[in-house]
Amino acid sequence: MKSARLVSILLLLQTRGRMTAADLAEELEVSVRTVYRDVEALSEAGIPLYGDAGHAGGYRLLDGYRTRLTGLTAGEAEALFLAGAPGPAAELGLGPVLAAAQLKVRAALPRELREHADRISGRFHLDAPGWYAGTDGGGAPYLPAVADAVWNSRVLNVLYRRWREPTDVERRLEPYGLVLKAGRWYVVAGPGPRTFRVDQILELAGSGEEFARPDDFDLAAYWTSYQRDFHDRLHRGEAVVRLAPGARLTGPAGDAVRANGRTDAGGWTLATVPIESVDHAHGEFLRLGTDVEVLEPAELRDRIAGTIAALSRTYDVSRTQDPTPTHEATPAYEATRTYDV
């Protein structure tokens, strides 16, 4: 966004000194024309910024000029990296720190930049957790302790609950980093590294032992690779389905429909889509109701047919004394339905 670019230009010139428009454009990944417009906006905002022509030219700040982004504590500076996510910041125990940092930064910005910041905060709000996530804050009680161990490179001894037997196991963790994914916190820890859900930690004790985080470890790169491997392991099966006109799948199944789907004269689409397992696909496809027909595998088709037959018997209106519904009719589906399988 423009306001972020303006701040970046100001800080780049403050830390690096003279820079050409081409240098700034390359650093910010924008056009030179955009840099010209941004520099003009900074000048109009009262920033003492000057441009020199010639071979040794470029933009520079008036000698001795410094931004007024002062008074930040170390904790507040760290919290600024979570400025777009107040909920996660609060979970890490940085809520008040983040609020104090934002107030100081806002007060230090020139008027135009402050107005941009106010517009952004008034129009965008990030709510990371899903709809059915808990709201009592007790889902991951050891999150602050894990975060502290990540920051200080301290070994943790934990009792961890996993899915397979034995479910409760003791683990020694060297926490490299924390990741927030769909409202859940994960700690990436050595040796390995391996990934653990923070809310599955049943007990935690700090050992006081320090560890050396690998210099070449890249948390973002690891997580990208972990997600790719996870999805490759997750969708090992396939199902052949027919989708009603207007119905769409999302995720890997949606990608498969777009890649290999064939639509007949009646508007139904035949496609082969990836599934996690027969058990998982059984529940997911049932949610689509009459908008999908599973053709293969036979085991999945038979499971769904058996469930539908059982539901039909359960809701057989001839077995009730008053089959007339007491609630209002369910509205018809919209023209386009989207499902995440």
KOLLUMFI-31397 format. One line per 2 residues: number of its first residue (from 1); their letters; for each residue x, y, z of N, C-alpha, C. Coordinates in steps of 0.2 Angstrom, whole numbers. Example, Ala and Ser with C-alpha at 12.3 -4.5 7.8 and 13.67 -1.06 7.14 Angstrom:
% residues 2
1 = AS = 66:-28:39:62:-22:39:66:-16:39; 64:-11:35:68:-5:36:64:0:39 .
END
This chain:
% residues 341
1 = MK = 4:-6:0:0:0:0:4:6:0; 1:12:-2:5:18:-3:8:20:4 .
3 = SA = 5:20:9:7:22:15:13:18:18; 13:12:16:19:8:18:25:9:14 .
5 = RL = 24:11:8:29:13:3:32:19:5; 28:24:7:31:30:9:35:30:15 .
7 = VS = 33:26:20:37:25:26:44:21:24; 43:16:20:49:13:18:54:17:14 .
9 = IL = 52:22:10:56:26:7:60:31:12; 56:33:17:59:37:22:64:34:26 .
11 = LL = 63:28:28:68:24:32:74:22:28; 73:20:21:78:18:17:83:24:16 .
13 = LQ = 80:30:15:85:36:14:88:38:21; 85:36:26:88:38:33:93:33:34 .
15 = TR = 93:27:33:98:22:34:103:21:29; 102:23:23:107:22:17:109:28:14 .
17 = GR = 106:34:16:109:40:13:106:41:6; 110:43:2:107:45:-5:106:39:-9 .
19 = MT = 100:39:-12:98:33:-17:94:36:-23; 95:33:-29:92:35:-35:85:33:-35 .
21 = AA = 81:36:-39:74:33:-40:74:26:-43; 79:24:-47:80:17:-49:81:13:-43 .
23 = DL = 86:15:-39:88:11:-33:81:9:-29; 78:15:-28:72:14:-23:66:10:-27 .
25 = AE = 66:11:-33:61:7:-37:62:-1:-37; 69:-2:-37:71:-9:-37:70:-12:-30 .
27 = EL = 72:-8:-25:71:-11:-18:64:-12:-16; 59:-7:-18:52:-8:-17:48:-12:-22 .
29 = EV = 51:-14:-27:48:-18:-32:42:-14:-35; 43:-8:-37:38:-4:-40:42:0:-46 .
31 = SV = 38:4:-50:41:7:-56:44:14:-54; 48:16:-58:52:23:-56:47:28:-56 .
33 = RT = 42:28:-60:36:33:-60:33:33:-53; 32:27:-51:28:27:-44:33:30:-39 .
35 = VY = 39:29:-39:44:32:-34:43:40:-35; 43:42:-41:43:50:-42:36:52:-38 .
37 = RD = 31:49:-39:25:51:-36:25:51:-28; 28:45:-26:29:45:-19:33:50:-16 .
39 = VE = 39:51:-19:43:57:-17:40:63:-17; 36:65:-22:32:71:-22:27:71:-16 .
41 = AL = 24:66:-14:19:65:-8:23:67:-2; 29:64:-1:33:65:5:35:72:5 .
43 = SE = 37:76:0:39:83:0:33:87:2; 27:85:-1:21:89:1:19:88:8 .
45 = AG = 21:82:11:19:81:18:24:85:23; 29:88:20:34:92:24:40:88:26 .
47 = IP = 42:83:23:48:79:24:54:83:20; 59:85:23:65:88:20:69:84:15 .
49 = LY = 66:82:9:69:77:5:71:81:-2; 77:80:-4:79:83:-10:82:79:-15 .
51 = GD = 81:81:-21:84:77:-27:89:80:-31; 95:77:-32:101:80:-35:101:76:-42 .
53 = AG = 102:80:-47:103:77:-54:111:76:-55; 112:72:-61:119:71:-62:121:64:-61 .
55 = HA = 127:62:-62:129:55:-62:129:53:-54; 131:57:-50:131:56:-43:125:58:-39 .
57 = GG = 119:59:-43:113:62:-40:109:57:-36; 103:59:-35:98:54:-31:95:58:-26 .
59 = YR = 91:55:-22:87:58:-17:90:57:-10; 90:62:-6:93:62:0:88:66:5 .
61 = LL = 89:65:12:86:69:17:91:74:19; 88:80:21:92:85:24:97:82:29 .
63 = DG = 103:85:29:108:82:34:105:83:41; 106:78:45:104:79:52:96:77:53 .
65 = YR = 92:76:48:85:75:49:85:67:50; 81:66:55:79:59:58:71:59:59 .
67 = TR = 68:53:57:61:52:59:61:52:66; 54:54:68:53:54:75:50:48:78 .
69 = LT = 52:42:75:50:36:78:55:34:84; 54:37:89:58:36:95:54:34:101 .
71 = GL = 57:32:106:54:30:112:51:23:112; 53:19:107:50:12:106:55:8:111 .
73 = TA = 52:4:115:55:-1:118:57:-7:114; 61:-12:116:63:-18:112:57:-22:111 .
75 = GE = 53:-23:116:46:-27:116:42:-24:111; 41:-17:111:36:-14:106:39:-14:99 .
77 = AE = 45:-14:98:48:-15:91:46:-22:89; 47:-27:93:46:-34:91:38:-34:89 .
79 = AL = 34:-31:93:27:-32:92:25:-29:86; 28:-24:83:26:-21:77:26:-26:71 .
81 = FL = 29:-31:71:29:-36:66:22:-40:66; 18:-39:71:12:-42:72:6:-36:71 .
83 = AG = 8:-31:69:3:-25:69:-3:-27:65; -3:-31:60:-9:-33:57:-13:-38:60 .
85 = AP = -11:-41:66:-14:-47:69:-15:-46:76; -19:-41:78:-20:-40:86:-22:-46:90 .
87 = GP = -26:-51:87:-28:-57:90:-22:-61:92; -18:-63:87:-12:-67:89:-7:-63:93 .
89 = AA = -6:-57:92:-2:-53:97:-4:-54:104; -10:-53:105:-13:-54:112:-12:-61:115 .
91 = EL = -13:-66:110:-11:-73:113:-4:-74:115; 0:-70:112:7:-71:114:9:-66:120 .
93 = GL = 4:-63:122:6:-59:128:8:-52:126; 7:-50:120:10:-43:117:4:-38:116 .
95 = GP = -2:-40:118:-7:-35:116:-6:-28:119; -5:-27:125:-3:-20:127:3:-17:124 .
97 = VL = 8:-21:123:14:-18:120:13:-16:113; 9:-20:109:7:-18:102:3:-12:102 .
99 = AA = -2:-11:107:-6:-5:107:-1:1:108; 3:1:113:8:6:114:12:8:109 .
101 = AQ = 15:3:105:19:4:99:15:8:94; 9:6:92:5:9:87:4:16:89 .
103 = LK = 2:18:95:1:25:97:7:29:96; 13:26:98:19:30:97:21:31:89 .
105 = VR = 20:26:85:21:27:78:16:31:75; 10:31:77:5:36:74:7:43:76 .
107 = AA = 9:44:82:10:51:84:17:54:80; 21:49:78:27:51:75:27:52:68 .
109 = LP = 21:50:64:21:50:57:19:57:55; 21:59:49:18:65:46:11:65:45 .
111 = RE = 7:71:44:0:71:44:-3:66:39; 0:67:33:-3:63:27:-2:55:29 .
113 = LR = 4:53:31:5:46:33:0:44:38; -1:48:43:-5:46:49:-12:45:46 .
115 = EH = -14:50:41:-21:49:39:-22:42:35; -17:40:31:-17:34:28:-17:28:33 .
117 = AD = -13:29:38:-13:23:43:-20:23:46; -24:28:48:-30:28:51:-35:25:46 .
119 = RI = -35:27:39:-39:24:34:-39:16:34; -32:14:34:-31:7:34:-34:3:40 .
121 = SG = -33:6:46:-35:3:52:-42:3:52; -46:8:49:-53:8:50:-56:4:44 .
123 = RF = -53:2:40:-56:-2:34:-54:-10:34; -48:-11:37:-46:-18:37:-45:-21:44 .
125 = HL = -47:-27:45:-47:-30:51:-45:-38:50; -40:-40:53:-38:-47:52:-40:-51:58 .
127 = DA = -45:-56:56:-47:-61:62:-45:-68:60; -39:-70:62:-36:-76:60:-40:-83:61 .
129 = PG = -42:-84:68:-45:-90:69:-52:-91:65; -53:-98:64:-59:-100:61:-66:-99:65 .
131 = WY = -71:-99:62:-78:-98:66:-79:-102:72; -76:-108:72:-78:-113:77:-72:-114:82 .
133 = AG = -67:-109:81:-62:-109:86:-64:-107:93; -61:-109:98:-63:-107:105:-62:-99:106 .
135 = TD = -66:-96:110:-65:-89:112:-63:-88:119; -61:-93:123:-60:-92:130:-52:-91:131 .
137 = GG = -48:-92:126:-41:-91:126:-37:-96:130; -41:-102:131:-38:-107:135:-36:-113:130 .
139 = GA = -36:-112:124:-34:-117:119:-27:-119:119; -23:-115:120:-15:-116:120:-12:-112:126 .
141 = PY = -13:-115:132:-11:-111:138:-4:-111:139; 0:-115:135:8:-114:136:11:-110:130 .
143 = LP = 6:-107:126:9:-103:120:14:-97:123; 13:-93:128:18:-88:130:24:-91:132 .
145 = AV = 24:-97:135:30:-100:137:34:-103:131; 30:-106:126:34:-108:120:37:-102:117 .
147 = AD = 33:-97:116:36:-91:113:42:-88:116; 42:-88:122:48:-86:126:54:-91:125 .
149 = AV = 53:-97:124:58:-102:123:61:-101:116; 56:-100:111:58:-99:104:63:-93:104 .
151 = WN = 61:-87:107:65:-81:107:72:-82:110; 72:-85:116:78:-86:120:82:-92:118 .
153 = SR = 80:-96:113:83:-103:112:84:-107:118; 79:-108:121:79:-113:127:75:-119:126 .
155 = VL = 78:-125:128:75:-131:127:69:-132:132; 64:-136:129:58:-137:132:57:-145:133 .
157 = NV = 55:-147:139:53:-154:140:45:-154:141; 42:-157:136:35:-157:136:32:-164:136 .
159 = LY = 25:-164:139:21:-170:138:16:-169:132; 17:-172:127:13:-171:121:8:-176:119 .
161 = RR = 2:-174:117:-3:-179:115:-3:-179:107; -2:-185:105:-2:-186:97:-8:-191:96 .
163 = WR = -9:-192:89:-15:-196:87:-14:-203:88; -8:-206:87:-8:-213:87:-5:-215:94 .
165 = EP = -6:-222:95:-4:-225:102:4:-225:102; 7:-224:108:4:-221:114:3:-214:112 .
167 = TD = -3:-212:115:-5:-205:113:-1:-200:117; 0:-201:123:4:-196:127:11:-198:128 .
169 = VE = 15:-194:125:23:-195:125:27:-189:127; 32:-191:130:37:-185:132:42:-184:126 .
171 = RR = 43:-177:126:47:-175:120:52:-169:123; 58:-169:120:63:-164:121:63:-159:115 .
173 = LE = 61:-153:116:60:-149:110:65:-143:110; 68:-142:104:72:-136:103:68:-132:98 .
175 = PY = 64:-127:101:59:-123:97:63:-118:93; 62:-119:86:65:-114:81:61:-109:80 .
177 = GL = 54:-110:80:49:-105:78:42:-106:79; 38:-101:78:31:-102:79:27:-100:73 .
179 = VL = 22:-104:71:18:-103:65:10:-103:67; 7:-98:65:0:-97:66:-4:-99:59 .
181 = KA = -8:-105:59:-11:-107:53:-18:-109:55; -23:-105:52:-30:-106:52:-32:-106:60 .
183 = GR = -29:-101:63:-31:-100:70:-28:-105:75; -23:-109:73:-20:-114:77:-12:-112:77 .
185 = WY = -9:-113:83:-2:-111:83:2:-118:83; 7:-118:79:12:-124:78:19:-121:80 .
187 = VV = 22:-126:84:29:-124:85:34:-129:81; 38:-126:77:43:-130:73:49:-131:78 .
189 = AG = 51:-137:79:56:-139:84:61:-144:82; 67:-143:84:72:-148:82:72:-154:88 .
191 = PG = 76:-159:87:80:-161:81:75:-163:76; 77:-162:69:73:-164:64:73:-159:58 .
193 = PR = 70:-154:58:65:-152:63:58:-155:62; 54:-155:67:47:-158:67:42:-152:69 .
195 = TF = 36:-154:67:30:-149:69:26:-151:74; 24:-147:79:20:-149:85:14:-144:86 .
197 = RV = 8:-146:87:3:-141:89:4:-139:96; 4:-133:97:5:-130:104:-1:-132:108 .
199 = DQ = -7:-132:106:-13:-134:110:-13:-141:112; -9:-145:109:-8:-152:111:-3:-154:116 .
201 = IL = 0:-148:119:5:-149:124:1:-149:131; 2:-155:134:-2:-156:141:2:-153:147 .
203 = EL = 9:-154:146:13:-152:152:19:-149:149; 22:-144:152:28:-141:149:33:-139:155 .
205 = AG = 39:-140:154:44:-138:159:50:-135:156; 53:-130:158:59:-127:155:65:-130:158 .
207 = SG = 70:-132:154:76:-136:157:81:-131:159; 81:-125:156:86:-120:157:92:-121:153 .
209 = EE = 92:-126:148:97:-128:144:96:-124:137; 101:-121:135:101:-117:128:103:-122:123 .
211 = FA = 100:-120:117:102:-124:111:104:-119:105; 108:-121:100:110:-117:95:105:-118:89 .
213 = RP = 102:-113:87:97:-113:81:101:-114:75; 100:-118:70:104:-119:64:104:-112:60 .
215 = DD = 110:-110:58:110:-103:55:107:-103:48; 106:-109:45:103:-110:39:96:-111:39 .
217 = FD = 93:-112:45:86:-113:45:81:-107:43; 77:-108:39:72:-103:36:65:-105:38 .
219 = LA = 62:-102:43:55:-104:45:50:-104:39; 50:-99:36:45:-98:30:46:-103:25 .
221 = AY = 52:-105:23:54:-110:18:52:-117:21; 53:-118:27:52:-124:30:44:-125:30 .
223 = WT = 40:-120:32:33:-121:32:30:-122:25; 33:-119:20:30:-120:14:31:-127:11 .
225 = SY = 37:-130:13:39:-136:11:34:-141:15; 33:-140:21:29:-144:26:22:-145:23 .
227 = QR = 19:-139:21:12:-139:19:12:-143:12; 17:-142:8:17:-146:2:17:-153:3 .
229 = DF = 21:-155:7:22:-162:9:16:-165:12; 13:-161:17:7:-163:20:1:-164:15 .
231 = HD = 0:-160:11:-5:-161:6:-4:-167:1; 2:-168:0:4:-174:-5:2:-180:-1 .
233 = RL = 4:-180:6:2:-186:10:-5:-187:11; -9:-181:11:-16:-181:13:-20:-184:8 .
235 = HR = -19:-182:2:-24:-183:-4:-21:-189:-8; -21:-195:-6:-18:-201:-9:-23:-205:-13 .
237 = GE = -29:-204:-12:-34:-208:-15:-38:-203:-20; -42:-206:-24:-46:-203:-30:-53:-205:-30 .
239 = AV = -58:-200:-32:-65:-202:-33:-67:-199:-39; -71:-203:-43:-74:-200:-49:-81:-198:-47 .
241 = VR = -83:-191:-48:-89:-188:-46:-92:-185:-52; -99:-184:-51:-103:-179:-56:-105:-174:-52 .
243 = LA = -104:-167:-54:-106:-161:-50:-112:-158:-54; -117:-156:-50:-123:-153:-53:-121:-146:-56 .
245 = PG = -125:-144:-61:-124:-137:-64:-123:-132:-58; -118:-128:-58:-117:-122:-54:-114:-124:-47 .
247 = AR = -113:-130:-46:-109:-132:-40:-102:-132:-41; -98:-130:-36:-91:-130:-37:-87:-132:-31 .
249 = LT = -82:-136:-32:-77:-138:-27:-71:-133:-26; -69:-133:-20:-63:-129:-19:-57:-133:-17 .
251 = GP = -51:-130:-16:-45:-133:-14:-43:-138:-19; -39:-143:-18:-36:-148:-23:-42:-151:-27 .
253 = AG = -48:-152:-24:-53:-155:-28:-55:-150:-33; -56:-144:-31:-58:-139:-36:-53:-138:-42 .
255 = DA = -46:-139:-40:-41:-138:-45:-42:-144:-50; -43:-150:-47:-44:-156:-52:-50:-155:-56 .
257 = VR = -55:-152:-54:-61:-152:-58:-60:-147:-64; -56:-141:-62:-54:-137:-68:-50:-140:-73 .
259 = AN = -45:-144:-70:-40:-147:-75:-43:-153:-79; -47:-157:-76:-50:-163:-80:-57:-164:-81 .
261 = GR = -61:-159:-78:-68:-160:-78:-71:-159:-85; -76:-163:-87:-80:-163:-93:-87:-162:-92 .
263 = TD = -90:-157:-95:-97:-155:-94:-101:-158:-100; -107:-161:-98:-111:-164:-103:-116:-159:-105 .
265 = AG = -121:-162:-109:-126:-157:-112:-131:-155:-107; -132:-158:-101:-136:-156:-96:-133:-152:-91 .
267 = GW = -127:-150:-92:-123:-146:-87:-120:-149:-81; -120:-156:-81:-117:-159:-76:-109:-160:-78 .
269 = TL = -105:-160:-73:-98:-161:-74:-95:-167:-71; -92:-171:-75:-88:-177:-73:-81:-176:-72 .
271 = AT = -78:-178:-66:-71:-176:-65:-69:-182:-60; -62:-182:-60:-58:-186:-55:-55:-182:-50 .
273 = VP = -57:-182:-44:-54:-178:-39:-50:-182:-33; -45:-178:-30:-41:-182:-25:-46:-182:-18 .
275 = IE = -45:-187:-14:-48:-188:-8:-43:-190:-3; -44:-188:4:-40:-190:9:-40:-198:11 .
277 = SV = -47:-200:11:-48:-207:13:-56:-208:11; -58:-214:11:-65:-216:10:-69:-213:16 .
279 = DH = -66:-214:22:-70:-211:28:-71:-203:28; -66:-200:26:-66:-193:26:-70:-190:20 .
281 = AH = -70:-193:14:-74:-191:8:-81:-193:10; -83:-198:13:-90:-200:15:-93:-194:18 .
283 = GE = -90:-191:23:-93:-186:26:-93:-179:22; -88:-178:19:-88:-172:15:-92:-172:9 .
285 = FL = -93:-177:5:-98:-178:0:-105:-178:2; -106:-181:8:-113:-180:10:-116:-173:11 .
287 = RL = -111:-169:13:-113:-162:14:-115:-158:8; -113:-161:2:-115:-158:-4:-122:-160:-6 .
289 = GT = -125:-165:-3:-132:-167:-5:-133:-169:-12; -138:-167:-15:-139:-169:-22:-135:-166:-27 .
291 = DV = -131:-161:-25:-126:-158:-30:-121:-162:-32; -120:-168:-29:-114:-173:-32:-117:-180:-32 .
293 = EV = -114:-184:-37:-115:-191:-37:-108:-194:-37; -107:-198:-32:-100:-202:-32:-101:-208:-37 .
295 = LE = -97:-209:-42:-97:-215:-46:-92:-220:-44; -86:-218:-42:-81:-222:-40:-77:-219:-34 .
297 = PA = -74:-223:-29:-74:-230:-29:-80:-233:-27; -81:-239:-28:-87:-243:-26:-88:-242:-19 .
299 = EL = -83:-243:-15:-84:-243:-8:-87:-237:-5; -84:-231:-8:-87:-225:-6:-94:-224:-8 .
301 = RD = -96:-226:-14:-102:-225:-17:-107:-229:-12; -105:-235:-11:-110:-239:-6:-110:-237:1 .
303 = RI = -105:-234:3:-105:-231:10:-110:-225:10; -110:-221:5:-115:-215:5:-122:-217:4 .
305 = AG = -123:-222:-1:-129:-225:-2:-132:-228:4; -128:-231:8:-131:-234:14:-133:-229:19 .
307 = TI = -129:-224:20:-130:-218:25:-137:-215:22; -138:-214:16:-144:-210:14:-150:-215:15 .
309 = AA = -149:-221:14:-155:-226:15:-157:-226:23; -152:-225:27:-153:-225:34:-156:-219:36 .
311 = LS = -154:-213:33:-157:-207:35:-164:-207:32; -166:-210:26:-172:-210:24:-177:-214:29 .
313 = RT = -174:-219:32:-179:-223:36:-180:-219:43; -175:-215:45:-175:-211:51:-180:-205:50 .
315 = YD = -180:-202:44:-185:-197:43:-191:-199:39; -193:-205:39:-199:-207:35:-205:-204:38 .
317 = VS = -208:-199:35:-214:-195:38:-220:-200:39; -220:-206:35:-226:-210:36:-226:-213:43 .
319 = RT = -220:-213:47:-220:-216:53:-222:-211:59; -223:-205:57:-225:-199:62:-232:-198:62 .
321 = QD = -235:-196:67:-242:-194:67:-243:-188:63; -239:-183:64:-240:-176:60:-234:-175:56 .
323 = PT = -234:-177:50:-228:-176:45:-227:-169:43; -232:-164:45:-232:-157:43:-226:-154:46 .
325 = PT = -221:-151:43:-216:-147:46:-218:-141:50; -215:-140:56:-217:-135:60:-213:-128:59 .
327 = HE = -208:-129:55:-204:-123:53:-205:-121:46; -202:-115:45:-203:-112:38:-198:-116:33 .
329 = AT = -201:-116:27:-197:-120:22:-190:-117:21; -185:-122:20:-178:-120:19:-178:-116:12 .
331 = PA = -175:-110:12:-174:-107:5:-170:-111:0; -172:-110:-6:-169:-114:-11:-161:-112:-12 .
333 = YE = -157:-117:-14:-150:-115:-15:-149:-109:-20; -144:-106:-19:-142:-101:-24:-140:-104:-30 .
335 = AT = -139:-100:-35:-137:-103:-42:-130:-106:-42; -126:-103:-38:-119:-106:-38:-118:-108:-30 .
337 = RT = -116:-115:-29:-114:-117:-23:-106:-119:-23; -103:-117:-18:-96:-118:-17:-95:-123:-11 .
339 = YD = -91:-128:-12:-89:-133:-7:-82:-134:-7; -79:-135:-1:-72:-136:1:-72:-143:3 .
341 = V = -69:-148:-2:-69:-155:-1:-61:-156:0 .
END
